C-alpha cells in the first residue's frame, strides 16, 4: 500500500524534501524555506526537528545514500576483523589470514568511499561557488559536530589500531595512509563528474587496486 506524502511523519517528509531539492537543485539552492514548502509544512516546523539546514544535509548523506552506513561500519571495524577466524592452527597462518583481512577491509572502505563521494559531490558542489554560503555551511556543520574530516579521522583510527596490533610496519603513518586512500577515492569521484565515466576505472577494479597499493606501503 502506498503512503501519501501527508501521512508520513513530518521529519521524514522534511528529509524527503531535502533529499529531492539537494539532488536536483544543489545544496546552495535548497533553502530551509524551499525544503519546508516542498514538505508541506512551515519553516518553523523544520526547526522543531532539525537544528539547521546542515543537519538535514548530514542526515540525507548518512541515511539516504546507500554506501554511508556500510562505510561507517567498515571504518569502525576492529583490527583484522575481516580475517578468517580459526580455532586451531599455526599462528603464522592466522597472521597471514589477519593481514589478508586488513587488505580486504581496506578494499571495502575504498569501494564504499568511492561511491559515497560520487553520490555526495553533486549535492555539495554548488556551495563552492558562494564563499559566504560555504562559510555558513562550515559553521553549521561544526555546530552539530559533523564534517567530512570525520571519515578521515575514523580511518586513521582504524589503521592506528592495526598498527597497535602489529600488522603495520612500525614507521607507518596511519593518518597519511588514510589520506592517501580516501584522497584517491575523492579524486575518482571528481573525475567521474567532471570528465565522465570513461576516464575512471570501474569501482570494482579501482577499490582493490588502491587498497592493495596503500596496504603494500604500510604492511
C-alpha positions as CSV (number, residue, x, y, z in Angstrom):
1,X,0.0,0.0,0.0
2,X,1.4,3.4,-1.0
3,X,1.9,6.0,1.7
4,X,0.9,9.6,0.8
5,X,3.3,12.4,1.5
6,X,0.9,14.0,4.0
7,X,0.6,10.7,6.0
8,X,4.4,10.4,6.6
9,X,5.8,11.8,9.8
10,X,7.0,15.4,9.5
11,X,10.7,14.7,10.0
12,X,10.6,12.1,7.2
13,X,8.7,14.5,4.9
14,X,11.4,17.1,5.6
15,X,14.2,14.6,4.8
16,X,12.4,13.5,1.6
17,X,12.1,17.2,0.6
18,X,15.7,18.0,1.5
19,X,17.0,15.0,-0.5
20,X,14.9,15.9,-3.5
21,X,16.0,19.5,-3.6
22,X,19.6,18.9,-2.8
23,X,19.9,16.3,-5.6
24,X,18.0,18.4,-8.2
25,X,19.0,22.0,-7.2
26,X,22.2,21.6,-5.2
27,X,22.8,22.4,-1.6
28,X,23.2,26.1,-2.2
29,X,19.7,26.4,-3.6
30,X,17.9,24.1,-1.2
31,X,16.9,26.7,1.3
32,X,15.1,25.8,4.5
33,X,12.1,27.8,3.2
34,X,12.1,25.7,0.0
35,X,12.5,22.5,1.9
36,X,9.6,23.3,4.2
37,X,7.4,24.3,1.3
38,X,8.3,21.0,-0.6
39,X,7.5,19.0,2.6
40,X,4.1,20.8,3.0
41,X,4.9,22.3,6.4
42,X,6.1,25.6,7.9
43,X,9.7,26.7,8.2
44,X,9.1,26.8,12.0
45,X,8.3,23.1,11.9
46,X,11.6,22.4,10.2
47,X,13.5,24.0,13.0
48,X,11.4,22.0,15.5
49,X,13.1,18.8,14.3
50,X,16.4,19.9,12.9
51,X,19.0,22.4,14.2
52,X,19.8,23.8,10.8
53,X,20.0,23.0,7.1
54,X,23.4,21.4,7.6
55,X,21.9,18.8,9.9
56,X,19.4,18.0,7.2
57,X,22.3,17.6,4.7
58,X,24.2,15.3,7.0
59,X,21.1,13.2,7.7
60,X,20.4,12.9,4.0
61,X,24.0,11.9,3.4
62,X,24.1,9.3,6.2
63,X,20.5,8.0,5.8
64,X,19.7,8.4,2.1
65,X,22.9,7.3,0.4
66,X,23.3,3.6,0.2
67,X,27.1,3.4,1.0
68,X,27.2,5.7,4.0
69,X,26.2,3.0,6.5
70,X,28.5,0.3,5.2
71,X,31.3,2.8,5.0
72,X,31.0,3.8,8.6
73,X,30.6,0.2,9.8
74,X,33.8,-0.7,7.9
75,X,35.7,2.3,9.4
76,X,34.7,1.2,13.0
77,X,35.8,-2.5,12.5
78,X,38.5,-3.8,14.8
79,X,41.9,-5.0,13.9
80,X,41.8,-7.7,11.2
81,X,38.1,-8.3,11.8
82,X,37.7,-9.3,8.1
83,X,40.3,-12.0,8.6
84,X,39.1,-15.6,9.0
85,X,38.7,-16.9,12.5
86,X,40.4,-20.2,13.3
87,X,40.1,-22.3,16.4
88,X,43.3,-24.2,15.9
89,X,46.3,-24.0,13.6
90,X,49.7,-22.4,13.1
91,X,50.0,-18.8,14.4
92,X,51.8,-17.8,11.2
93,X,48.8,-18.9,9.1
94,X,46.5,-16.9,11.3
95,X,48.7,-13.8,11.0
96,X,48.6,-14.1,7.2
97,X,44.9,-14.5,7.2
98,X,44.5,-11.5,9.5
99,X,46.7,-9.4,7.2
100,X,44.6,-10.5,4.2
101,X,41.6,-9.4,6.2
102,X,43.1,-5.9,6.6
103,X,43.5,-5.6,2.9
104,X,40.0,-6.9,2.3
105,X,38.7,-4.3,4.8
106,X,40.6,-1.5,3.0
107,X,39.1,-2.7,-0.3
108,X,35.6,-2.4,1.1
109,X,36.3,1.0,2.6
110,X,37.7,2.2,-0.8
111,X,34.6,0.9,-2.6
112,X,32.1,2.4,-0.3
113,X,34.0,5.7,0.0
114,X,34.3,6.0,-3.8
115,X,30.5,5.5,-4.2
116,X,29.7,7.7,-1.3
117,X,31.8,10.6,-2.6
118,X,30.3,10.2,-6.0
119,X,26.9,10.5,-4.5
120,X,27.6,13.4,-2.3
121,X,29.7,15.6,-4.6
122,X,26.9,16.9,-6.9
123,X,24.8,17.9,-3.8
124,X,27.6,19.8,-2.2
125,X,29.4,21.3,-5.2
126,X,27.3,24.4,-5.5
127,X,28.5,25.6,-2.1
128,X,31.9,26.4,-3.5
129,X,30.5,29.0,-5.9
130,X,29.4,31.1,-3.0
131,X,32.1,31.8,-0.3
132,X,29.7,33.3,2.2
133,X,27.3,30.3,2.0
134,X,30.3,28.0,2.3
135,X,31.3,29.7,5.5
136,X,27.8,29.4,6.9
137,X,27.7,25.8,6.0
138,X,31.1,25.1,7.6
139,X,30.0,26.8,10.8
140,X,26.6,25.0,10.8
141,X,28.3,21.6,10.3
142,X,30.8,22.3,13.1
143,X,27.8,23.3,15.3
144,X,26.4,19.8,15.1
145,X,29.8,18.1,15.5
146,X,29.9,16.8,11.9
147,X,32.2,17.3,8.9
148,X,34.0,15.5,6.1
149,X,37.1,15.2,8.3
150,X,35.4,12.6,10.5
151,X,35.7,9.9,7.8
152,X,39.5,10.6,7.7
153,X,39.7,10.5,11.5
154,X,37.8,7.2,11.6
155,X,40.0,5.5,9.0
156,X,43.2,6.9,10.7
157,X,41.9,5.5,14.0
158,X,41.2,2.1,12.4
159,X,44.7,2.0,10.9
160,X,46.2,3.1,14.2
161,X,44.5,0.0,15.8
162,X,46.1,-2.2,13.1
163,X,49.5,-0.6,14.0
164,X,49.0,-1.4,17.6
165,X,48.1,-5.0,16.7
166,X,51.4,-5.3,14.9
167,X,50.0,-5.6,11.4
168,X,51.6,-2.3,10.1
169,X,55.3,-1.6,9.8
170,X,56.4,0.4,12.9
171,X,57.2,3.6,10.9
172,X,53.8,3.6,9.1
173,X,51.8,6.8,9.4
174,X,48.1,5.8,9.8
175,X,46.8,9.3,9.1
176,X,48.9,9.7,6.0
177,X,47.8,6.3,4.7
178,X,44.2,7.1,5.4
179,X,44.5,10.4,3.5
180,X,46.1,8.6,0.5
181,X,43.3,6.0,0.3
182,X,40.4,8.5,0.8
183,X,42.0,11.1,-1.3
184,X,42.2,8.7,-4.2
185,X,38.5,7.9,-3.7
186,X,37.6,11.5,-3.7
187,X,39.6,12.2,-6.8
188,X,37.9,9.4,-8.6
189,X,34.5,11.0,-7.8
190,X,35.7,14.4,-9.0
191,X,37.0,12.9,-12.3
192,X,33.8,10.9,-12.7
193,X,31.6,14.0,-12.5
194,X,33.9,16.4,-14.3
195,X,35.2,14.3,-17.2
196,X,32.8,11.3,-17.3
197,X,32.8,7.6,-16.5
198,X,35.2,6.8,-19.4
199,X,38.2,8.4,-17.6
200,X,37.9,6.4,-14.3
201,X,38.3,2.7,-13.5
202,X,35.1,0.8,-12.7
203,X,34.8,0.9,-8.9
204,X,35.2,-2.9,-8.7
205,X,38.6,-2.6,-10.2
206,X,39.6,0.7,-8.6
207,X,38.9,-0.2,-5.0
208,X,41.1,-3.3,-4.7
209,X,43.9,-1.6,-6.7
210,X,44.1,1.4,-4.4
211,X,43.7,-0.7,-1.3
212,X,46.4,-3.1,-2.4
213,X,48.8,-0.2,-3.2
214,X,48.2,1.5,0.2
215,X,48.5,-1.8,2.1
216,X,51.7,-2.7,0.3
217,X,53.2,0.6,1.6
218,X,52.3,0.2,5.2
219,X,52.1,-3.5,6.0
